[in-house]
Amino acid sequence: MKISKKLIFLFKVLLTLGLILFLVKRLKMGEVKHIILQIKLSYLFLAALFYLFIMGITAYRWQCLLRIHRIKLGMAKLIRLTFVGYFFNNFLPTTVGGDLVKGYLVGKETGKSAESYVSVLMDRLVGITGLFVMAFAVICFLPLLQDNRTIMYAVWGGFIVCGSMVFLSTISGKHWLGKLTFLKRLFQKLKIDDKIRKTCDAFSAHKQYKNVLIKTVLLSLVIQVCFIAVNYFVVKGLPVPVSVPLIYFFIYTPTIALISSLPITINGIGIRENLYVGFFGGLIGVQIAGSFSIILLLFLWAAGIAGGICYLFSHLKIAPIKTLFAKEEAEL
């Protein structure tokens, strides 16, 4: 593992801790605890049910992509591996997080390492594509917002522009994206130019399976809507003084998911929670918004704990972390 990667990981850890500390200072933790204990269990149950449904749909989407490579695994095993991915996402660096572990475990069991890594890469790509499709819907509804409209236009407008460039580069088969001088220099400085090219290559290789790709993108949209439902039911269960229009959940929830997916902190922790307070605080109050974000974080950790238990009782074990870094460089 290179020193630079160690420093980047250390920076992410420190930034994560710093953002958590900043959040704690913004909140009155005694009041937050009181608010969380007041949540209506019926709504909490509905939110948990949708969260579990997301796990199932995510596993099924991955199964569809694995079948392209003639890898046939049952839903039960893929659901367990999805939980395992959540477990490793909570403490591994983003570049070698749960996705890489899932690819490694499937490759170890099936003997198809390269195909397994490509499947998890494609799984992530179709998820981003689903978010890209939703971006156009979000842009259409932004005029209905009273607050944060400029920020939303900047976030989603930038995402649509960048996503369109990558998409056009992919379907054309000519990586003209890299020929744009300013982007090429930027990607080279960030040392991601080669990964951008490989990502386009991986997506292009699946163009003959258009029906499967369309299906998985639609499944990604279902996942997004289900996660919006999770957010909605959590807020419904909290002692919120006013009713929050549903449109805010459809705009703020995917926006927070998009920003927190950036590889800045460990699994988006810290960024995600502060964004919930920033966006929803004006609607339901800072303390309730903070309670809201903590409950969602507990959902994430609960999925991670379940994944840890699944991994503990699994016959498959991952290689040392250094080996995983080497795998990332070789396969991705």
C-alpha positions as a Markdown table, in Angstrom:
| # | Residue | x | y | z |
|---|---|---|---|---|
| 1 | Met | 0.0 | 0.0 | 0.0 |
| 2 | Lys | 1.5 | 3.3 | -1.0 |
| 3 | Ile | 2.2 | 6.0 | 1.5 |
| 4 | Ser | 0.0 | 8.5 | -0.4 |
| 5 | Lys | -3.0 | 6.1 | 0.0 |
| 6 | Lys | -2.3 | 5.9 | 3.7 |
| 7 | Leu | -2.2 | 9.6 | 4.0 |
| 8 | Ile | -5.5 | 9.9 | 2.0 |
| 9 | Phe | -7.1 | 7.4 | 4.3 |
| 10 | Leu | -5.9 | 9.2 | 7.4 |
| 11 | Phe | -7.2 | 12.5 | 6.0 |
| 12 | Lys | -10.6 | 10.8 | 5.5 |
| 13 | Val | -10.6 | 9.5 | 9.1 |
| 14 | Leu | -9.7 | 12.9 | 10.5 |
| 15 | Leu | -12.3 | 14.7 | 8.4 |
| 16 | Thr | -15.0 | 12.1 | 9.4 |
| 17 | Leu | -14.2 | 12.6 | 13.1 |
| 18 | Gly | -14.1 | 16.4 | 12.6 |
| 19 | Leu | -17.5 | 16.5 | 10.9 |
| 20 | Ile | -19.0 | 14.3 | 13.6 |
| 21 | Leu | -17.6 | 16.5 | 16.3 |
| 22 | Phe | -19.1 | 19.6 | 14.4 |
| 23 | Leu | -22.5 | 17.9 | 14.3 |
| 24 | Val | -22.4 | 17.0 | 18.0 |
| 25 | Lys | -21.6 | 20.6 | 18.8 |
| 26 | Arg | -24.6 | 21.8 | 16.7 |
| 27 | Leu | -27.0 | 19.5 | 18.5 |
| 28 | Lys | -28.3 | 19.3 | 22.1 |
| 29 | Met | -27.7 | 15.6 | 22.6 |
| 30 | Gly | -30.0 | 15.3 | 25.6 |
| 31 | Glu | -32.8 | 16.7 | 23.5 |
| 32 | Val | -31.9 | 14.5 | 20.5 |
| 33 | Lys | -32.0 | 11.4 | 22.7 |
| 34 | His | -35.5 | 12.5 | 24.0 |
| 35 | Ile | -36.7 | 13.0 | 20.4 |
| 36 | Ile | -35.4 | 9.6 | 19.2 |
| 37 | Leu | -37.1 | 7.8 | 22.2 |
| 38 | Gln | -40.4 | 9.4 | 21.2 |
| 39 | Ile | -40.5 | 7.9 | 17.7 |
| 40 | Lys | -43.6 | 6.0 | 16.8 |
| 41 | Leu | -42.6 | 2.3 | 16.4 |
| 42 | Ser | -45.2 | 1.7 | 13.6 |
| 43 | Tyr | -43.4 | 4.2 | 11.4 |
| 44 | Leu | -40.0 | 3.0 | 12.4 |
| 45 | Phe | -41.1 | -0.5 | 11.5 |
| 46 | Leu | -42.3 | 0.7 | 8.0 |
| 47 | Ala | -39.0 | 2.5 | 7.5 |
| 48 | Ala | -37.0 | -0.7 | 8.5 |
| 49 | Leu | -39.2 | -2.8 | 6.1 |
| 50 | Phe | -38.4 | -0.5 | 3.2 |
| 51 | Tyr | -34.7 | -0.6 | 4.2 |
| 52 | Leu | -34.7 | -4.4 | 4.0 |
| 53 | Phe | -36.6 | -4.3 | 0.7 |
| 54 | Ile | -33.7 | -2.1 | -0.6 |
| 55 | Met | -31.3 | -4.9 | 0.3 |
| 56 | Gly | -33.3 | -7.4 | -1.6 |
| 57 | Ile | -33.6 | -5.2 | -4.7 |
| 58 | Thr | -29.9 | -4.4 | -4.6 |
| 59 | Ala | -29.0 | -8.1 | -4.4 |
| 60 | Tyr | -31.4 | -8.9 | -7.3 |
| 61 | Arg | -29.9 | -6.1 | -9.4 |
| 62 | Trp | -26.4 | -7.6 | -8.8 |
| 63 | Gln | -27.7 | -11.0 | -9.7 |
| 64 | Cys | -28.9 | -9.8 | -13.1 |
| 65 | Leu | -25.4 | -8.4 | -13.8 |
| 66 | Leu | -23.7 | -11.5 | -12.6 |
| 67 | Arg | -25.7 | -13.7 | -15.0 |
| 68 | Ile | -24.2 | -11.7 | -17.9 |
| 69 | His | -20.9 | -13.4 | -16.9 |
| 70 | Arg | -22.5 | -16.8 | -16.5 |
| 71 | Ile | -22.2 | -16.6 | -12.7 |
| 72 | Lys | -25.3 | -18.1 | -11.0 |
| 73 | Leu | -25.7 | -17.4 | -7.3 |
| 74 | Gly | -28.9 | -17.7 | -5.2 |
| 75 | Met | -30.7 | -14.6 | -3.8 |
| 76 | Ala | -30.1 | -15.7 | -0.2 |
| 77 | Lys | -26.3 | -15.7 | -0.7 |
| 78 | Leu | -26.3 | -12.4 | -2.6 |
| 79 | Ile | -28.4 | -10.7 | 0.1 |
| 80 | Arg | -25.9 | -11.9 | 2.7 |
| 81 | Leu | -23.0 | -10.6 | 0.5 |
| 82 | Thr | -24.9 | -7.2 | 0.2 |
| 83 | Phe | -25.0 | -7.0 | 4.0 |
| 84 | Val | -21.3 | -8.0 | 4.1 |
| 85 | Gly | -20.6 | -5.1 | 1.8 |
| 86 | Tyr | -22.3 | -2.7 | 4.2 |
| 87 | Phe | -20.1 | -4.1 | 7.0 |
| 88 | Phe | -16.8 | -3.4 | 5.2 |
| 89 | Asn | -18.0 | 0.0 | 3.8 |
| 90 | Asn | -18.1 | 1.2 | 7.4 |
| 91 | Phe | -14.3 | 1.1 | 7.9 |
| 92 | Leu | -12.5 | 0.4 | 4.7 |
| 93 | Pro | -11.4 | 3.2 | 2.4 |
| 94 | Thr | -14.0 | 4.0 | -0.3 |
| 95 | Thr | -11.7 | 2.8 | -3.1 |
| 96 | Val | -11.5 | -0.7 | -1.6 |
| 97 | Gly | -14.8 | -0.8 | 0.3 |
| 98 | Gly | -17.6 | -3.2 | 0.4 |
| 99 | Asp | -17.9 | -3.4 | -3.4 |
| 100 | Leu | -14.4 | -4.7 | -3.8 |
| 101 | Val | -14.9 | -7.2 | -0.9 |
| 102 | Lys | -18.1 | -8.5 | -2.6 |
| 103 | Gly | -16.2 | -8.9 | -5.9 |
| 104 | Tyr | -13.4 | -10.7 | -4.1 |
| 105 | Leu | -15.7 | -13.2 | -2.3 |
| 106 | Val | -17.7 | -14.0 | -5.4 |
| 107 | Gly | -14.5 | -14.5 | -7.4 |
| 108 | Lys | -13.0 | -16.7 | -4.8 |
| 109 | Glu | -16.1 | -19.0 | -4.8 |
| 110 | Thr | -16.7 | -19.1 | -8.5 |
| 111 | Gly | -13.1 | -18.8 | -9.8 |
| 112 | Lys | -14.2 | -15.9 | -12.0 |
| 113 | Ser | -12.3 | -13.0 | -10.3 |
| 114 | Ala | -12.2 | -10.6 | -13.2 |
| 115 | Glu | -15.9 | -11.1 | -14.1 |
| 116 | Ser | -16.9 | -10.7 | -10.4 |
| 117 | Tyr | -15.0 | -7.3 | -10.1 |
| 118 | Val | -16.6 | -6.1 | -13.4 |
| 119 | Ser | -20.1 | -7.0 | -12.0 |
| 120 | Val | -19.7 | -4.9 | -8.9 |
| 121 | Leu | -18.3 | -2.1 | -11.0 |
| 122 | Met | -21.3 | -2.3 | -13.3 |
| 123 | Asp | -23.6 | -2.5 | -10.2 |
| 124 | Arg | -22.2 | 0.8 | -9.0 |
| 125 | Leu | -22.4 | 2.3 | -12.5 |
| 126 | Val | -26.1 | 1.4 | -13.0 |
| 127 | Gly | -26.8 | 2.8 | -9.6 |
| 128 | Ile | -25.2 | 6.1 | -10.6 |
| 129 | Thr | -27.1 | 5.9 | -13.9 |
| 130 | Gly | -30.4 | 5.6 | -12.0 |
| 131 | Leu | -29.4 | 8.6 | -10.0 |
| 132 | Phe | -28.6 | 10.4 | -13.3 |
| 133 | Val | -32.1 | 9.6 | -14.6 |
| 134 | Met | -33.6 | 10.9 | -11.4 |
| 135 | Ala | -31.6 | 14.1 | -11.7 |
| 136 | Phe | -33.7 | 15.2 | -14.6 |
| 137 | Ala | -36.9 | 14.7 | -12.5 |
| 138 | Val | -35.3 | 16.6 | -9.6 |
| 139 | Ile | -34.4 | 19.6 | -11.9 |
| 140 | Cys | -38.0 | 19.8 | -13.1 |
| 141 | Phe | -39.3 | 20.1 | -9.6 |
| 142 | Leu | -36.7 | 22.5 | -8.3 |
| 143 | Pro | -38.9 | 25.6 | -9.0 |
| 144 | Leu | -41.3 | 24.3 | -6.3 |
| 145 | Leu | -38.6 | 24.8 | -3.6 |
| 146 | Gln | -38.6 | 27.8 | -1.4 |
| 147 | Asp | -35.1 | 27.3 | 0.1 |
| 148 | Asn | -31.7 | 26.0 | -1.2 |
| 149 | Arg | -32.8 | 26.3 | -4.8 |
| 150 | Thr | -29.5 | 27.7 | -6.0 |
| 151 | Ile | -27.6 | 25.0 | -4.3 |
| 152 | Met | -29.8 | 22.3 | -5.8 |
| 153 | Tyr | -29.4 | 23.7 | -9.3 |
| 154 | Ala | -25.6 | 23.8 | -8.9 |
| 155 | Val | -25.4 | 20.2 | -7.6 |
| 156 | Trp | -27.8 | 18.6 | -10.0 |
| 157 | Gly | -26.8 | 20.8 | -13.0 |
| 158 | Gly | -23.1 | 19.9 | -12.5 |
| 159 | Phe | -24.0 | 16.2 | -12.1 |
| 160 | Ile | -26.1 | 16.2 | -15.3 |
| 161 | Val | -23.3 | 17.9 | -17.3 |
| 162 | Cys | -20.6 | 15.6 | -16.1 |
| 163 | Gly | -22.8 | 12.5 | -16.4 |
| 164 | Ser | -23.8 | 13.5 | -20.0 |
| 165 | Met | -20.1 | 13.7 | -21.0 |
| 166 | Val | -19.3 | 10.3 | -19.6 |
| 167 | Phe | -22.5 | 8.8 | -21.2 |
| 168 | Leu | -21.8 | 10.2 | -24.6 |
| 169 | Ser | -18.2 | 9.1 | -24.4 |
| 170 | Thr | -19.3 | 5.6 | -23.5 |
| 171 | Ile | -22.0 | 5.1 | -26.2 |
| 172 | Ser | -19.8 | 6.6 | -28.9 |
| 173 | Gly | -17.0 | 4.2 | -28.3 |
| 174 | Lys | -14.6 | 7.1 | -28.7 |
| 175 | His | -13.3 | 8.4 | -25.5 |
| 176 | Trp | -13.5 | 12.1 | -26.6 |
| 177 | Leu | -14.0 | 12.9 | -22.9 |
| 178 | Gly | -10.3 | 12.5 | -22.3 |
| 179 | Lys | -9.6 | 14.6 | -25.4 |
| 180 | Leu | -11.1 | 17.7 | -23.7 |
| 181 | Thr | -7.8 | 19.3 | -22.6 |
| 182 | Phe | -9.0 | 20.8 | -19.3 |
| 183 | Leu | -10.8 | 17.6 | -18.2 |
| 184 | Lys | -7.8 | 15.5 | -19.3 |
| 185 | Arg | -5.4 | 17.6 | -17.2 |
| 186 | Leu | -7.8 | 17.6 | -14.2 |
| 187 | Phe | -8.2 | 13.8 | -14.4 |
| 188 | Gln | -4.4 | 13.4 | -14.6 |
| 189 | Lys | -3.9 | 15.6 | -11.6 |
| 190 | Leu | -6.4 | 13.6 | -9.7 |
| 191 | Lys | -4.8 | 10.4 | -11.0 |
| 192 | Ile | -8.2 | 9.0 | -12.2 |
| 193 | Asp | -7.8 | 9.4 | -15.9 |
| 194 | Asp | -7.0 | 5.7 | -16.3 |
| 195 | Lys | -10.0 | 4.7 | -14.2 |
| 196 | Ile | -12.3 | 6.9 | -16.2 |
| 197 | Arg | -11.2 | 5.1 | -19.4 |
| 198 | Lys | -11.6 | 1.7 | -17.8 |
| 199 | Thr | -15.0 | 2.6 | -16.5 |
| 200 | Cys | -16.1 | 3.6 | -20.0 |
| 201 | Asp | -14.6 | 0.3 | -21.4 |
| 202 | Ala | -16.4 | -1.8 | -18.8 |
| 203 | Phe | -19.7 | -0.1 | -19.6 |
| 204 | Ser | -19.2 | -0.4 | -23.4 |
| 205 | Ala | -18.5 | -4.2 | -23.0 |
| 206 | His | -22.1 | -4.6 | -21.8 |
| 207 | Lys | -23.8 | -2.7 | -24.6 |
| 208 | Gln | -25.0 | -6.0 | -26.2 |
| 209 | Tyr | -27.0 | -6.7 | -23.0 |
| 210 | Lys | -29.2 | -3.6 | -23.3 |
| 211 | Asn | -32.3 | -5.2 | -21.9 |
| 212 | Val | -30.4 | -6.2 | -18.7 |
| 213 | Leu | -28.9 | -2.7 | -18.4 |
| 214 | Ile | -32.3 | -1.0 | -18.8 |
| 215 | Lys | -33.7 | -3.4 | -16.2 |
| 216 | Thr | -31.0 | -2.7 | -13.7 |
| 217 | Val | -31.3 | 1.0 | -14.2 |
| 218 | Leu | -35.0 | 0.8 | -13.5 |
| 219 | Leu | -34.2 | -1.3 | -10.4 |
| 220 | Ser | -31.9 | 1.5 | -9.3 |
| 221 | Leu | -34.8 | 4.0 | -9.6 |
| 222 | Val | -36.9 | 1.6 | -7.4 |
| 223 | Ile | -34.1 | 1.6 | -4.8 |
| 224 | Gln | -34.0 | 5.4 | -4.9 |
| 225 | Val | -37.8 | 5.7 | -4.3 |
| 226 | Cys | -37.6 | 3.1 | -1.5 |
| 227 | Phe | -34.9 | 5.1 | 0.2 |
| 228 | Ile | -37.0 | 8.2 | -0.1 |
| 229 | Ala | -39.8 | 6.2 | 1.6 |
| 230 | Val | -37.4 | 5.2 | 4.4 |
| 231 | Asn | -36.7 | 8.9 | 5.0 |
| 232 | Tyr | -40.4 | 9.8 | 4.8 |
| 233 | Phe | -41.5 | 7.3 | 7.4 |
| 234 | Val | -38.7 | 8.1 | 9.8 |
| 235 | Val | -39.8 | 11.8 | 9.8 |
| 236 | Lys | -43.4 | 10.8 | 10.1 |
| 237 | Gly | -42.5 | 8.8 | 13.2 |
| 238 | Leu | -40.7 | 11.7 | 14.9 |
| 239 | Pro | -42.5 | 14.5 | 16.8 |
| 240 | Val | -42.4 | 16.9 | 13.9 |
| 241 | Pro | -44.4 | 20.1 | 14.6 |
| 242 | Val | -45.4 | 20.6 | 10.9 |
| 243 | Ser | -46.1 | 18.3 | 8.0 |
| 244 | Val | -43.2 | 18.2 | 5.5 |
| 245 | Pro | -44.3 | 18.2 | 1.8 |
| 246 | Leu | -43.3 | 15.0 | 0.0 |
| 247 | Ile | -41.6 | 17.0 | -2.7 |
| 248 | Tyr | -38.8 | 17.9 | -0.3 |
| 249 | Phe | -38.0 | 14.2 | 0.3 |
| 250 | Phe | -37.8 | 13.6 | -3.4 |
| 251 | Ile | -35.4 | 16.5 | -3.9 |
| 252 | Tyr | -33.3 | 16.5 | -0.7 |
| 253 | Thr | -32.9 | 12.7 | -0.2 |
| 254 | Pro | -31.2 | 11.9 | -3.5 |
| 255 | Thr | -29.2 | 15.2 | -3.3 |
| 256 | Ile | -27.8 | 14.1 | 0.1 |
| 257 | Ala | -27.1 | 10.6 | -1.3 |
| 258 | Leu | -25.2 | 12.1 | -4.3 |
| 259 | Ile | -23.0 | 14.4 | -2.3 |
| 260 | Ser | -22.2 | 11.9 | 0.5 |
| 261 | Ser | -21.2 | 9.3 | -2.1 |
| 262 | Leu | -18.1 | 11.5 | -2.9 |
| 263 | Pro | -15.0 | 9.8 | -1.5 |
| 264 | Ile | -14.3 | 12.5 | 1.0 |
| 265 | Thr | -15.1 | 10.7 | 4.3 |
| 266 | Ile | -15.4 | 7.1 | 5.5 |
| 267 | Asn | -18.7 | 5.8 | 3.9 |
| 268 | Gly | -20.0 | 9.4 | 3.7 |
| 269 | Ile | -20.3 | 9.6 | 7.5 |
| 270 | Gly | -20.3 | 13.2 | 8.8 |
| 271 | Ile | -21.1 | 14.8 | 5.5 |
| 272 | Arg | -24.4 | 12.9 | 5.2 |
| 273 | Glu | -25.6 | 13.8 | 8.8 |
| 274 | Asn | -24.6 | 17.5 | 8.5 |
| 275 | Leu | -26.4 | 17.7 | 5.1 |
| 276 | Tyr | -29.6 | 16.4 | 6.7 |
| 277 | Val | -29.4 | 19.0 | 9.4 |
| 278 | Gly | -28.6 | 21.7 | 6.8 |
| 279 | Phe | -31.4 | 20.8 | 4.4 |
| 280 | Phe | -34.2 | 19.6 | 6.7 |
| 281 | Gly | -33.3 | 21.8 | 9.7 |
| 282 | Gly | -35.3 | 24.8 | 8.3 |
| 283 | Leu | -38.3 | 22.6 | 7.8 |
| 284 | Ile | -38.5 | 20.5 | 11.0 |
| 285 | Gly | -36.0 | 22.1 | 13.3 |
| 286 | Val | -32.3 | 21.5 | 13.8 |
| 287 | Gln | -32.7 | 19.1 | 16.7 |
| 288 | Ile | -35.3 | 16.9 | 15.0 |
| 289 | Ala | -33.3 | 17.0 | 11.8 |
| 290 | Gly | -30.2 | 15.8 | 13.8 |
| 291 | Ser | -32.3 | 13.0 | 15.3 |
| 292 | Phe | -33.5 | 12.1 | 11.8 |
| 293 | Ser | -29.9 | 11.8 | 10.6 |
| 294 | Ile | -28.8 | 9.8 | 13.6 |
| 295 | Ile | -31.6 | 7.3 | 13.1 |
| 296 | Leu | -30.6 | 6.8 | 9.5 |
| 297 | Leu | -27.0 | 6.4 | 10.6 |
| 298 | Leu | -28.2 | 3.7 | 13.0 |
| 299 | Phe | -29.9 | 1.9 | 10.1 |
| 300 | Leu | -26.7 | 2.0 | 8.3 |
| 301 | Trp | -24.7 | 0.6 | 11.2 |
| 302 | Ala | -27.4 | -2.0 | 11.9 |
| 303 | Ala | -27.0 | -3.3 | 8.3 |
| 304 | Gly | -23.2 | -3.3 | 8.9 |
| 305 | Ile | -23.6 | -5.3 | 12.1 |
| 306 | Ala | -25.8 | -7.8 | 10.3 |
| 307 | Gly | -23.2 | -8.0 | 7.5 |
| 308 | Gly | -20.5 | -8.6 | 10.1 |
| 309 | Ile | -22.5 | -11.5 | 11.5 |
| 310 | Cys | -23.0 | -12.9 | 8.0 |
| 311 | Tyr | -19.3 | -12.7 | 7.3 |
| 312 | Leu | -18.3 | -14.2 | 10.7 |
| 313 | Phe | -20.3 | -17.3 | 10.0 |
| 314 | Ser | -19.3 | -17.5 | 6.3 |
| 315 | His | -16.8 | -20.0 | 5.0 |
| 316 | Leu | -15.3 | -17.3 | 2.8 |
| 317 | Lys | -12.7 | -14.9 | 4.2 |
| 318 | Ile | -11.0 | -11.9 | 2.5 |
| 319 | Ala | -7.4 | -11.6 | 1.9 |
| 320 | Pro | -5.2 | -9.1 | 3.7 |
| 321 | Ile | -5.9 | -5.5 | 3.0 |
| 322 | Lys | -2.7 | -5.1 | 1.0 |
| 323 | Thr | -3.9 | -7.9 | -1.3 |
| 324 | Leu | -7.2 | -6.1 | -1.9 |
| 325 | Phe | -5.3 | -2.9 | -2.9 |
| 326 | Ala | -3.3 | -5.0 | -5.3 |
| 327 | Lys | -6.5 | -6.5 | -6.7 |
| 328 | Glu | -8.0 | -3.1 | -7.1 |
| 329 | Glu | -5.1 | -2.0 | -9.2 |
| 330 | Ala | -5.1 | -5.2 | -11.3 |
| 331 | Glu | -8.8 | -5.6 | -11.9 |
| 332 | Leu | -10.3 | -2.0 | -11.8 |
